[in-house]
């Protein structure tokens, strides 16, 4: 865990972690995980504590976005093992084969040229 830094926005702190290949999230005073990062805990207004996810989770919901002439883009809500949920892209050679409940792990890459790295997910090997 890292210490609270009032000089930087929660989003800036999240991006700093992402640049290091870390999926950062926050916990409230009771230890409950939440995302996206905020200045105060949404439950009780306490100062949040930063933590880093192991990056493993499961697909909660899934949408395939189709553009003519391109492979479908998989957008999903991911339930991370630490207890928070986030929306992200799932990079897969076969997005049509993805299912709710499939296990995924985090990776980082820019979503557009010149942008900072952001979390995306990749399917885990079956049985991993």
Buried (B, 14 or more C-beta within 10 A) or exposed (E): EEEEEEEEEBEEBBBBBBEEEBBBBBBBEEEBBBBEBEEEBEEEEEEBBBBBBEBBBBBBEBEBEEEEEEEBBBBBBBBBEBBBBBEBBBBBEEBEEBEEEBBBBBBBEEEEEEEEBBBBBBBBEEEE
